[in-house]
Amino acid sequence: MRKELFDVSGMTCAACSSRVEKNVAALNGVDEVAVNLLKNSMSVTFDAGVLSPEDIAAAVRKAGYAAALRGAGRSAARAGGATRELEEMKRRLLVSFLFTVPLFYMSMGHMAGLPVPDFLTGPENAPANVFTQFLLTLPVMIVNGGYYRAGLKNLFTGAPNMDSLIAVGSGAAALFGVYAVYKIGFALGRGDTATANAFAANLYFDSTAVILTLITMGRFFEARAKGKTTDALTGLMKLVPETAVALRDGVETVVPAEELQVGDTLVVRAGESIPVDGVIIEGSAFVNESAVTGESVPAEKQAGDRVIGASINESGYFLMKAVRVGDDTTPARIIKLVDEATSSKAPVARLADKISGVFVPVVILLAAGTAGVWLLLGHSPEFALSAGISVLVISCPCALGLATPTAVMVGTGRGAAEGILFKSAEALEITQAVDTIVLDKTGTLTEGKPAVTDIVPAPGHSDAELLSVAASLEKLSEHPLGNAVVREAESRKLALKKVSAFTRAPGRGISGSIAGSPCFAGNAGLLAGRGIEIGDELRARGDAFAADGKTALYFAREKDILGVIAVADVLRESSRRAVAELESLGLDVIMLTGDNAVTAAAVQRQAGIRRVLAEVLPQDKEQEIRSLQEQGKKVAMVGDGINDAPALARADVGIAVGAGADIAVDSADVVLMKSELTDVVTAVRLSRAVMRIIRQNLFWAFFYNSIGIPVAAGAFYGIWGLTLDPMIAAAAMSLSSVSVVSNALRLRLFRPTSAAEAGGRVPDPTVRAEASLQPVPRSSTVKKSIRIEGMSCGHCTASVEKALRAVPGVTKVHVDLASKTAGVSAEDSVTDKSLSAAVTGAGFTVAGIEPA
């Protein structure tokens, strides 16, 4: 299936978009189509082997509109087209007011006691009065002729829209005015001044002009408001520079940004915007990425660091290599993602779409029926005509059509400004309905990489001494835990010592010689094997670290214990507050992790989470989400989008955290650019705010039409004598559309405040009811030892380990080159035959398998 976006022109109301959607959906090969009235766009998923984009465009033309396939670089053209359209509408509005104001004064001024020229008053001057009104009405009708051209064309092709209602309503008023002119002439020719006066008082030329002027004014303000719905993305587009400074043969050359190629070397000075995504190769700077990621604090960037297009170099100078250019840059992909999201439809809009499809024909029948009923009841043709015209012009399918897309567009744009990207309107709607948030531990609640949390030197030794020896040894280990120790030493600017005779003891630790003294690093077993006493106090601290889910690393020099260093994947600073705020929103928060129960319990305590599912294998996470859904839960899964892909896809809403420049996480419905868990809170709150606005808009649109049409038809005339002048009806119709768009624009004021700041109650995360730690039930685990022939180096052991880990049901593998064995922990369903086949397939020979 292929998905394309089309720009559609000529649509003015929900009936138009409904007709376009219906015509395209009827084509053989179309899988899905969504027309967006607000953006004048259409998203189509179709079988490219059956249909071409031209076939789709032809179907749109057949419906009476124009369509063009959206290509690269069309965003600026569309923005320019919208600006020209707004200017043209402004010109029409000025011309309309220029002639409508004196016309309205002429027709209504005497009723308010205002002075009217003598040559236009009195029965004897009736011809001059009516002819002047006619001349003032003509320019207003001509300048707004588009309503008649489009409206009547669609009416006669059997697809009436909002323009059809305007054309029929205002046109009927104008034709009645022309009819009145002739009647006045005939009456005066016969000396019948009473008839002439009666028709002179009911010309309806003023109604024609005022209807057209008010509707044009409403559409002008509506168009201006629509333009503000995309302010967030427009601001992002403006930050992307049109030119860049590239180094060509050692010379700085200014080139258009669209001509940049991957691998180009670019120069970026202080105050300049970064043109494309890339990597700094020389220099340093503080870069403001707020427009892209929503992160307000400038980030320090040095050689080797990645930078994102549209970010601003606030201070510093650097050279960078272009990595992503053109439509592949992060800002371009954000714009495309948001464009696709706003082109999709939220499920809540379906009812409005169904009503819009039949709304206009029903209104035309109601208007004709209204006029006919009043004539049958004995009222004058003028009264009947006025009621019929009022029904036509007060009816507003536009409010129905704009209720959802305006809120979706402003909401997704506001989210993008905060680094929260909703991939579809459906994701935006479902997010507000979730009642359970499942959080992956590693990389979501925690930083995702080990860090030193505690340094406890033995008596007689200092932190610096312990860390210096530890980092010197671990520098050669290349182990993730060892790397954390090295980073800590480097952050303290400690000098590392030269290590010789470095050796590894797999599963236990490492050793080496520093300044002629043997030094050791590892677990308590390694030191005990060397006859080194750890001491009760240090051992107790190590056991306490283990109980907190940390890894205790002991260090010694010769027979002297230097101390213990604790390393762990630390909790993010925002995690505890985020969990508390999610709960304050009424959500159940669950942590899902593959870690053992002890580590999971430690993180649970630190984050303040009530429920944990521990020891869940990556392939089982999806099943846990399914289990929650089977309990009737609406589940959002929050993960890093890497090993959580199946769970993210299974959840009702998949949320990928910390995507950064990699925003195209296929398995996620919502992508968070930053690594802040509080953005999940913001996403839920924003989703709820958008849906609240949509419901308000739909209520107003339905309420307005359900009340306005009966009043215009005169349904309450017999009770209270209540009728509605066509001019007031036109004003009400314009107001309804503007109010819907203006209500949606309130979302621009949305700020990512906490629940406490928003007036909600945030539970104290330090106060918890008894939490439940729930390791996932599974089949019993067995341990086996496999004797293997043919292994001779580290590459061999790595190959064996990889092959065994690939066997379904195997949970842990440790291959020891010295003893030529592999220790395997696996579910009891794993057979010796499958283990043997895995080792043999890797190119080695199994000498025997026995219980460990």
C-alpha positions in Angstrom: 0.0 0.0 0.0 1.1 3.5 -0.8 0.2 6.7 1.2 0.1 10.1 -0.4 -1.0 13.6 0.6 -3.0 15.8 -1.8 -3.8 19.5 -1.7 -7.5 20.0 -2.5 -8.9 23.4 -3.6 -12.4 24.6 -3.8 -13.7 23.1 -0.5 -15.7 25.6 1.6 -17.6 23.4 4.1 -18.0 20.0 5.6 -20.4 18.9 2.8 -17.5 19.6 0.3 -15.0 17.5 2.2 -17.6 14.7 2.7 -18.3 14.6 -1.1 -14.6 14.5 -1.9 -14.0 11.7 0.6 -17.0 9.7 -0.7 -15.9 10.0 -4.3 -12.3 8.9 -3.6 -13.3 6.2 -1.2 -15.5 4.7 -4.0 -12.4 4.1 -6.2 -11.2 0.5 -6.5 -7.9 0.1 -4.8 -8.4 2.8 -2.1 -7.8 1.4 1.4 -8.3 4.6 3.4 -9.0 8.3 2.8 -9.2 11.2 5.1 -10.1 14.8 3.9 -9.1 17.7 6.2 -11.3 20.8 5.5 -9.1 23.0 7.8 -5.9 22.3 5.8 -7.6 21.7 2.4 -5.7 18.4 2.2 -6.5 14.8 1.7 -4.5 11.7 2.8 -5.1 8.6 0.7 -3.8 5.0 1.3 -4.1 3.0 -1.9 -2.8 0.1 -4.0 -0.3 1.6 -6.4 -0.8 -1.4 -8.7 -4.4 -0.6 -9.2 -4.5 3.2 -8.9 -2.3 6.2 -9.7 -2.2 9.6 -8.0 -3.7 11.0 -11.3 -6.7 8.7 -11.0 -7.3 10.0 -7.5 -7.0 13.6 -8.6 -9.4 12.9 -11.5 -12.0 11.6 -9.0 -11.7 14.8 -7.0 -12.2 16.8 -10.2 -15.2 14.8 -11.0 -16.6 15.8 -7.6 -16.2 19.5 -8.6 -12.9 20.3 -6.9 -9.2 20.4 -7.8 -6.5 18.2 -6.4 -2.7 18.1 -6.7 -0.2 15.6 -5.3 1.8 17.2 -2.6 5.5 17.1 -3.3 8.7 18.2 -1.6 8.9 21.9 -1.1 5.2 22.5 -1.4 4.8 23.7 2.2 6.1 27.2 1.4 4.0 27.4 -1.7 0.9 26.4 0.3 1.7 29.0 3.0 2.1 31.6 0.2 -1.2 30.5 -1.3 -3.0 30.8 2.0 -1.6 34.3 2.4 -2.7 35.4 -1.0 -6.2 33.9 -0.4 -6.4 35.8 2.9 -5.4 39.1 1.1 -8.0 38.4 -1.6 -10.7 37.8 1.0 -9.7 41.0 2.8 -10.1 43.0 -0.5 -13.6 41.4 -1.0 -14.5 42.3 2.5 -13.5 46.0 2.1 -15.4 46.3 -1.2 -18.5 44.7 0.4 -18.4 47.0 3.4 -17.9 50.0 1.1 -21.3 49.4 -0.6 -23.2 47.6 2.2 -22.9 50.3 4.8 -24.6 53.1 2.6 -27.2 50.5 1.4 -28.0 49.5 5.0 -28.2 53.2 6.0 -30.6 53.9 3.1 -32.9 51.0 4.0 -32.9 51.2 7.7 -31.8 54.7 8.6 -35.3 56.2 8.6 -36.4 53.6 11.1 -33.8 54.8 13.6 -34.7 58.5 12.9 -31.5 59.1 11.0 -31.5 61.7 8.2 -32.0 60.3 4.7 -31.7 62.5 1.5 -35.0 63.9 0.4 -34.7 62.5 -3.1 -34.8 59.0 -1.7 -37.8 59.4 0.6 -41.5 59.5 0.0 -43.7 57.5 -2.4 -42.9 59.8 -5.3 -39.2 58.9 -5.0 -39.7 55.2 -4.6 -38.2 54.4 -8.1 -35.0 56.4 -7.2 -34.7 54.7 -3.8 -35.1 51.1 -5.1 -32.8 51.7 -8.1 -30.1 53.1 -5.9 -30.4 50.1 -3.5 -30.1 47.8 -6.6 -27.0 49.6 -7.8 -25.4 49.4 -4.4 -26.2 45.7 -4.2 -24.7 44.7 -7.5 -21.0 45.4 -6.6 -21.4 43.3 -3.4 -22.8 40.4 -5.5 -20.1 40.7 -8.2 -17.2 40.8 -5.8 -18.5 37.8 -4.0 -19.5 36.0 -7.2 -17.5 32.9 -6.1 -20.4 31.9 -3.8 -22.7 31.8 -6.8 -20.3 30.1 -9.2 -19.3 27.3 -6.8 -22.6 27.1 -5.0 -24.9 26.8 -8.1 -22.4 24.5 -9.9 -22.5 22.1 -6.9 -26.2 22.4 -6.6 -26.9 21.5 -10.2 -24.4 18.6 -10.1 -26.3 17.1 -7.1 -23.7 18.0 -4.5 -24.9 21.1 -2.7 -22.6 22.7 -0.1 -22.4 25.7 2.1 -21.9 28.0 -0.9 -25.1 26.6 -2.4 -27.0 27.7 0.7 -25.5 31.2 0.5 -26.1 31.4 -3.2 -29.7 30.3 -3.0 -30.5 32.4 0.1 -28.9 35.7 -1.1 -29.9 35.0 -4.7 -33.6 34.5 -3.8 -33.5 37.8 -1.8 -32.0 39.6 -4.8 -34.5 38.1 -7.2 -37.3 39.1 -5.0 -35.9 42.7 -4.9 -35.8 42.7 -8.7 -39.4 41.5 -8.7 -40.3 44.3 -6.3 -38.8 46.9 -8.6 -41.1 45.8 -11.4 -44.1 45.7 -9.1 -43.4 49.2 -7.9 -43.1 50.4 -11.5 -46.4 48.8 -12.5 -48.1 50.1 -9.3 -47.0 53.7 -9.8 -48.0 53.5 -13.5 -51.5 52.8 -12.3 -51.4 55.3 -9.5 -51.5 52.5 -6.9 -49.2 54.1 -4.2 -50.2 51.7 -1.5 -48.8 48.7 -3.4 -45.7 50.7 -4.4 -45.1 51.5 -0.7 -45.7 48.0 0.4 -43.1 46.6 -2.0 -40.7 49.4 -1.4 -40.6 48.4 2.3 -39.8 44.8 1.4 -37.0 45.0 -1.1 -34.5 42.5 0.5 -31.6 44.1 -1.4 -30.1 45.0 2.0 -30.5 41.4 3.1 -28.6 40.2 0.0 -25.7 42.6 0.6 -25.6 42.1 4.4 -25.7 38.3 4.1 -22.8 38.2 1.7 -20.8 40.8 3.7 -21.3 39.1 7.0 -20.5 35.7 5.7 -17.4 37.0 4.0 -16.3 38.7 7.2 -16.9 35.5 9.1 -14.8 33.5 6.6 -12.0 36.2 6.8 -11.8 35.9 10.6 -12.1 32.1 10.3 -9.2 32.0 7.8 -7.1 34.3 10.1 -7.8 32.0 13.0 -7.0 28.9 10.9 -3.6 30.4 10.1 -2.8 30.6 13.8 -3.5 26.9 14.3 -0.1 26.1 12.7 1.9 28.8 14.4 4.1 26.2 16.2 5.2 24.5 12.9 5.4 27.8 11.1 7.9 29.0 13.7 9.9 25.8 13.3 10.0 26.2 9.5 11.2 29.8 9.9 14.1 28.6 12.0 15.5 26.5 9.2 17.9 28.8 7.3 17.5 29.1 3.6 21.3 29.2 3.2 24.3 27.6 4.8 28.0 28.3 4.9 29.9 25.3 3.5 33.6 24.6 3.2 34.4 23.9 -0.4 38.1 23.4 -1.2 38.9 25.1 2.0 36.9 28.2 1.1 33.7 29.3 3.0 30.9 29.4 0.4 27.3 30.4 1.0 25.0 27.8 -0.7 21.2 27.2 -0.6 20.3 24.8 2.2 18.4 22.5 -0.2 21.6 21.9 -2.2 23.5 20.5 0.8 24.7 16.9 0.5 25.5 14.3 3.1 29.1 14.6 4.1 29.4 18.4 3.4 31.4 20.4 6.0 29.5 23.4 7.3 30.5 26.4 9.4 28.1 27.5 12.1 28.8 30.7 14.1 27.2 32.1 17.2 23.6 33.3 16.7 23.1 31.2 13.5 20.6 28.4 13.0 22.0 25.0 12.2 20.8 24.2 8.6 20.8 20.3 8.8 21.3 17.4 11.1 24.9 16.5 11.6 28.0 15.8 13.8 30.4 18.4 15.2 33.9 17.7 13.9 35.7 20.7 15.4 34.9 23.4 18.0 32.2 23.6 20.6 29.1 25.6 21.4 26.0 25.9 23.5 23.0 24.9 21.3 19.4 25.8 21.9 17.3 22.9 20.7 14.0 24.2 22.2 12.2 24.6 18.9 12.8 21.0 18.0 12.9 19.0 21.3 11.2 21.4 23.6 14.2 21.4 25.9 14.6 25.0 27.1 18.1 24.7 28.6 20.9 25.1 25.9 23.0 22.0 25.6 26.8 22.1 25.5 28.0 20.4 22.3 31.6 19.3 21.5 33.4 17.4 18.8 31.6 14.1 18.2 28.3 15.3 19.5 25.2 15.3 17.2 23.3 18.5 16.4 19.8 18.9 15.0 18.7 21.2 12.2 16.8 24.3 13.2 18.6 24.5 16.5 20.3 27.8 17.3 24.0 28.2 18.1 23.7 30.6 21.1 27.5 30.9 21.7 30.6 29.3 20.2 31.9 28.3 16.8 32.1 24.9 15.2 32.5 22.9 12.0 30.0 20.1 11.4 29.5 17.3 8.9 26.1 17.0 7.4 24.5 13.7 8.2 20.8 14.2 7.2 19.8 16.7 4.6 16.6 17.8 2.8 13.5 16.0 3.7 15.5 13.6 6.0 16.4 16.3 8.6 14.7 16.2 12.0 12.6 19.4 11.5 11.5 18.2 8.1 10.4 14.9 9.5 8.6 16.5 12.4 6.7 18.7 10.0 5.8 15.7 7.9 4.8 13.7 10.9 2.5 16.4 12.3 1.2 17.1 8.8 0.2 13.4 8.5 -1.3 13.5 12.0 -3.5 16.5 11.3 -4.5 15.0 8.0 -5.9 12.0 9.8 -9.3 11.9 11.5 -10.2 11.2 15.1 -12.9 8.6 15.6 -15.0 11.3 17.4 -15.4 13.2 14.1 -17.2 10.3 12.3 -20.7 11.3 13.5 -20.1 14.9 12.4 -18.9 13.6 9.0 -22.0 11.5 8.5 -24.3 14.4 9.3 -22.4 16.8 7.1 -22.8 14.5 4.1 -26.6 15.0 4.1 -26.9 18.3 5.9 -27.1 20.7 3.0 -29.7 18.8 0.9 -31.9 18.5 4.1 -31.5 22.2 4.8 -32.6 23.1 1.3 -35.7 20.9 1.6 -36.4 22.4 5.1 -36.1 25.9 3.6 -38.5 25.1 0.8 -40.9 23.4 3.1 -40.8 26.4 5.5 -41.7 28.8 2.8 -44.4 26.5 1.5 -46.0 25.9 4.9 -46.2 29.7 5.7 -47.8 30.3 2.3 -50.4 27.6 3.0 -51.1 29.1 6.4 -52.1 32.3 4.6 -49.0 34.5 5.3 -47.6 36.8 2.7 -45.0 35.8 0.2 -42.6 38.2 1.8 -43.0 36.6 5.2 -42.6 33.1 3.7 -39.6 34.1 1.7 -37.9 35.7 4.7 -38.4 32.5 6.8 -37.0 30.3 3.9 -34.0 32.5 3.4 -33.3 32.6 7.1 -33.3 28.8 7.3 -30.8 28.7 4.4 -28.3 31.2 5.7 -28.4 30.3 9.4 -27.6 26.6 8.8 -23.9 26.0 9.3 -22.3 22.7 8.4 -18.9 24.5 8.6 -19.1 24.5 12.4 -19.5 20.7 12.3 -16.7 20.3 9.8 -14.3 22.5 11.8 -15.1 21.2 15.3 -12.5 18.4 15.3 -9.7 19.3 12.8 -9.1 22.8 14.4 -8.6 21.3 17.8 -6.4 18.4 16.4 -4.3 20.8 14.5 -3.7 23.2 17.4 -3.2 20.4 19.8 -0.6 18.5 17.7 1.2 21.7 16.9 1.3 22.6 20.6 2.6 19.1 21.4 5.3 19.4 18.7 6.5 22.7 20.3 7.0 20.7 23.6 8.7 17.8 21.9 5.7 15.6 22.0 4.7 14.2 18.6 1.3 12.5 18.1 1.4 10.4 14.9 -2.4 10.5 14.3 -5.6 12.1 15.4 -6.6 8.7 16.7 -3.6 8.5 19.0 -4.4 11.9 20.3 -8.0 10.8 21.1 -7.1 7.4 22.6 -4.4 8.8 24.9 -7.0 10.7 26.9 -8.9 7.5 27.4 -6.1 5.4 28.9 -6.5 4.3 32.5 -3.2 2.3 32.9 0.3 3.4 32.2 2.9 0.6 31.9 6.5 1.9 32.3 9.6 0.0 31.1 12.4 0.3 33.6 15.6 0.5 31.7 16.0 3.8 29.8 12.5 5.0 30.8 12.4 5.2 34.5 16.2 5.0 34.7 18.9 6.6 32.8 19.6 3.5 30.8 23.3 3.3 31.6 25.2 2.5 34.7 26.6 5.2 36.9 28.5 5.3 40.2 26.1 5.9 43.1 28.3 5.3 46.2 32.0 5.3 47.0 33.0 3.8 50.3 36.8 3.8 51.0 38.2 1.5 53.7 39.7 3.0 56.8 43.0 4.7 56.0 42.1 5.3 52.3 40.4 8.2 50.5 37.7 8.5 47.8 40.3 9.8 45.3 42.7 7.0 46.0 40.1 4.3 45.7 38.6 5.8 42.6 41.9 6.3 40.9 43.0 2.7 41.3 39.5 1.4 40.4 39.3 3.5 37.2 42.8 2.5 36.2 41.9 -1.1 36.3 38.4 -0.8 34.8 39.8 1.3 31.9 41.0 -1.9 30.4 38.0 -4.0 31.2 35.6 -2.3 28.6 32.8 -3.6 30.8 29.7 -1.3 31.1 30.0 -1.3 34.9 33.7 -0.5 34.6 33.0 2.3 32.1 30.8 3.9 34.7 33.7 3.9 37.2 36.0 5.4 34.5 33.5 8.2 33.7 33.2 9.1 37.4 37.0 9.4 37.7 37.2 11.5 34.6 34.5 13.8 35.8 36.6 14.4 39.0 39.7 14.9 36.8 41.6 12.1 38.5 44.8 10.9 36.9 44.7 7.2 35.8 47.7 5.0 36.4 49.4 2.6 34.0 48.3 -1.0 34.4 50.4 -4.0 33.4 49.8 -7.8 33.6 46.0 -7.2 33.1 43.9 -10.4 33.4 40.2 -11.2 33.5 38.5 -13.8 35.7 35.1 -14.3 33.9 32.2 -13.8 36.2 34.4 -12.7 39.1 36.4 -9.6 38.2 39.8 -8.4 36.9 43.3 -7.9 38.1 46.5 -6.0 37.1 49.7 -4.5 38.4 50.0 -0.8 39.2 53.4 0.5 40.1 54.5 -3.0 40.8 51.7 -3.8 43.2 49.0 -6.4 42.3 45.5 -4.8 42.3 42.2 -6.5 42.2 38.6 -5.5 41.3 35.5 -7.6 41.3 33.0 -9.4 43.6 33.6 -10.7 47.1 34.4 -14.1 45.8 37.4 -12.8 43.8 39.0 -11.2 46.8 38.2 -14.2 49.1 40.0 -16.4 46.6 43.1 -14.2 46.9 43.0 -14.3 50.7 42.0 -10.7 51.1 39.8 -9.8 54.1 36.9 -7.4 53.2 35.8 -6.7 56.7 32.4 -6.8 58.3 31.6 -3.1 57.8 32.4 -3.1 54.1 30.7 -6.4 53.5 27.6 -5.0 55.2 27.7 -2.0 53.0 28.0 -4.2 49.9 25.1 -6.3 51.0 23.0 -3.1 51.5 23.9 -1.9 48.0 22.8 -5.3 46.6 19.5 -5.0 48.4 19.0 -1.6 46.8 19.5 -3.2 43.3 23.1 -1.9 43.0 26.2 -3.8 42.0 28.9 -3.7 44.6 32.5 -3.7 43.2 35.3 -4.4 45.7 38.9 -3.1 45.1 42.1 -4.2 46.8 45.9 -3.6 46.5 48.1 -6.6 47.4 46.4 -7.8 50.6 44.9 -4.4 51.5 41.2 -3.7 50.9 40.8 -0.2 49.4 37.0 0.0 49.5 33.7 -0.7 47.7 32.1 1.2 44.8 28.4 0.8 44.0 27.2 1.1 40.4 23.6 1.1 39.2 21.3 2.2 36.5 20.1 5.3 38.4 16.6 6.6 38.4 15.9 9.7 36.3 15.5 12.9 38.4 11.9 13.4 37.0 10.7 9.8 37.4 9.4 10.0 40.9 7.5 13.2 40.3 6.2 11.9 37.0 4.8 8.7 38.7 3.1 10.8 41.4 1.5 13.1 38.8 0.3 10.2 36.6 -1.4 8.8 39.6 -2.9 12.2 40.4 -4.5 12.0 36.9 -6.3 8.9 38.0 -4.0 6.4 36.2 -2.7 3.1 37.4 1.1 3.0 37.0 2.8 -0.3 36.6 6.5 -1.0 36.1 7.4 -3.8 33.7 11.0 -5.1 33.8 13.1 -8.1 33.0 15.3 -7.5 36.1 15.2 -9.8 39.1 12.8 -9.1 41.9 15.4 -7.5 44.2 16.5 -4.9 41.7 12.9 -4.3 40.6 11.9 -3.8 44.3 14.7 -1.2 44.7 13.6 0.8 41.7 10.0 0.5 42.9 10.8 2.0 46.2 12.8 4.8 44.6 10.1 5.7 42.0 7.2 5.2 44.4 5.4 2.8 42.1 2.6 0.7 43.6 2.8 -2.3 41.3 5.7 -4.1 39.5 5.8 -7.0 37.1 9.4 -8.3 37.4 11.4 -11.0 35.6 9.5 -10.5 32.3 11.5 -11.6 29.3 11.5 -9.2 26.3 9.4 -11.6 24.3 6.8 -11.8 27.1 6.2 -8.1 27.5 3.7 -8.0 24.7 1.7 -10.8 26.5 1.6 -8.8 29.7 0.1 -5.9 27.9 -2.4 -8.2 26.3 -3.3 -9.6 29.7 -4.0 -6.1 31.0 -6.2 -5.4 28.0 -8.2 -8.6 28.6 -9.0 -7.2 32.0 -10.7 -4.3 30.4 -7.8 -1.8 30.8 -7.0 0.9 28.3 -3.2 0.6 28.3 -0.4 3.0 27.3 3.0 1.4 27.1 6.0 3.7 27.7 9.4 2.5 26.5 12.5 3.4 24.5 11.1 1.9 21.2 14.0 -0.5 20.8 13.4 -3.8 22.6 9.9 -2.7 23.6 8.6 -2.6 20.0 6.1 -5.6 20.3 4.7 -4.2 23.6 4.5 -0.7 22.2 2.6 -2.0 19.2 0.2 -4.2 21.3 -0.7 -1.3 23.7 -3.7 0.9 22.9 -1.1 3.7 22.8 2.6 3.2 22.4 4.8 6.0 23.8 8.5 6.1 22.9 10.6 8.1 25.2 13.9 9.8 24.4 13.7 9.5 20.6 15.8 12.7 20.1 16.6 13.0 16.4 15.2 9.5 15.7 11.5 10.4 15.6 10.4 7.7 13.3 9.8 5.0 15.9 7.5 2.8 13.9 6.0 0.9 16.8 5.0 4.1 18.7 1.8 6.2 18.4 3.3 9.0 20.4 7.0 10.0 20.2 8.7 12.0 23.0 11.8 13.8 21.8 13.2 14.2 25.3 14.0 11.6 27.9 11.8 13.2 30.5 9.1 10.9 31.9 7.1 14.1 32.8 6.4 14.5 29.1 4.1 11.5 29.4 2.1 13.5 31.9 2.1 16.4 29.5 0.9 14.2 26.6 -2.0 12.8 28.7 -3.0 16.3 29.8 -2.7 17.7 26.3 -4.8 14.9 24.9 -7.5 15.5 27.5 -7.5 19.2 26.8 -7.9 18.6 23.0 -10.7 16.2 23.5 -12.4 18.6 25.9 -12.3 21.4 23.2 -13.5 18.9 20.5 -16.5 18.0 22.7 -17.3 21.7 23.4 -17.1 22.4 19.6 -19.3 19.5 18.6 -21.8 20.4 21.3 -21.9 24.0 20.1 -22.2 23.0 16.5 -25.1 20.6 17.1 -26.8 22.9 19.6 -26.5 26.0 17.3 -28.1 24.2 14.4 -30.7 22.4 16.4 -31.9 25.7 17.9 -31.1 28.1 15.1 -32.9 26.3 12.3 -36.3 26.0 14.1 -36.1 29.7 15.2 -35.3 30.8 11.6 -38.2 28.6 10.3 -40.6 30.4 12.6 -41.3 27.4 14.8 -41.9 29.8 17.8 -43.8 32.5 15.9 -47.2 31.2 17.0 -46.1 31.1 20.7 -43.9 34.3 21.2 -44.2 35.9 17.7 -40.5 35.1 17.3 -39.0 35.4 13.8 -35.4 35.8 12.5 -34.4 38.4 9.9 -32.1 36.9 7.2 -29.4 39.4 8.1 -29.4 38.3 11.8 -29.3 34.7 10.6 -26.3 35.4 8.4 -24.5 37.1 11.4 -25.3 34.1 13.6 -24.0 31.6 11.0 -20.7 33.5 10.6 -20.3 33.7 14.4 -20.8 30.0 14.8 -17.8 29.1 12.6 -15.6 31.8 14.1 -16.4 30.7 17.6 -15.5 27.1 16.9 -12.1 28.0 15.6 -11.5 30.6 18.3 -12.4 28.0 21.0 -9.8 25.6 19.5 -7.2 28.4 19.5 -7.4 28.4 23.3 -5.2 25.3 23.2 -2.3 27.6 22.2 -2.4 28.7 25.9 -1.7 25.1 27.0 1.4 24.8 29.2 3.0 21.7 30.5 2.3 22.5 34.1 2.2 19.8 36.8 -1.0 18.6 38.3 -0.3 20.5 41.4 0.2 23.8 39.4 -3.0 23.0 37.5 -4.9 22.8 40.8 -5.0 19.0 41.1 -3.9 16.9 44.0 -0.5 15.2 43.7 0.0 12.4 46.2 3.2 12.5 48.2 5.4 10.0 46.5 7.1 9.2 49.8 3.8 8.0 51.3 2.6 4.7 49.7 0.2 2.0 50.5 1.8 -1.4 50.6 3.1 -2.0 47.1 2.8 -5.3 45.3 5.8 -6.8 43.7 4.6 -9.5 41.2 7.2 -11.7 39.5 5.5 -13.1 36.5 4.6 -16.8 36.9 6.6 -19.0 34.5 7.6 -22.6 34.1 10.4 -23.9 36.3 14.0 -23.2 35.4 16.7 -25.8 35.0 20.5 -25.3 34.8 22.7 -27.4 32.5 26.4 -27.6 31.8 27.5 -28.2 28.2 31.0 -29.5 27.4 32.1 -28.1 24.1 35.1 -29.0 21.9 36.7 -26.6 19.4 36.6 -23.3 21.3 40.0 -21.6 21.3 39.5 -17.8 21.7 37.1 -15.1 22.8 35.4 -15.1 19.4 34.6 -18.7 19.8 33.0 -18.2 23.2 31.0 -15.2 21.8 29.7 -17.4 18.9 28.6 -20.1 21.2 26.9 -17.7 23.6 25.0 -16.0 20.8 23.8 -19.3 19.4 22.6 -20.6 22.8 20.8 -17.3 23.7 18.9 -17.6 20.4 17.2 -20.9 21.6 13.7 -20.1 22.7 13.3 -20.6 26.5 17.0 -20.0 27.3 17.3 -17.2 29.9 20.9 -17.1 30.8 24.2 -18.3 29.2 27.8 -18.2 30.5 30.6 -19.7 28.4 33.9 -20.4 30.1 36.9 -20.8 27.6 39.2 -22.3 30.3 37.0 -25.2 31.2 35.5 -25.5 27.6 32.0 -25.4 29.1 28.8 -23.4 28.8 26.4 -22.9 31.7 22.8 -22.5 30.6 19.7 -21.5 32.6 16.5 -22.4 30.7 12.9 -23.3 31.0 12.3 -27.0 31.6 10.7 -27.3 28.2 14.1 -26.7 26.5 15.6 -30.0 25.3 19.2 -31.2 25.2 18.7 -31.8 21.5 17.9 -28.1 20.8 20.9 -26.9 22.8 23.2 -29.4 21.0 21.8 -28.3 17.6 22.5 -24.6 18.5 26.2 -25.3 19.4 26.7 -27.6 16.4 25.1 -25.0 14.1 27.7 -22.5 15.4 30.5 -24.8 14.2 31.5 -26.6 17.4 31.2 -30.1 18.8 29.1 -31.0 21.9 31.0 -33.5 24.1 28.2 -33.9 26.6 25.3 -32.2 28.4 24.6 -32.7 32.1 22.6 -31.0 34.9 24.6 -28.2 36.6 
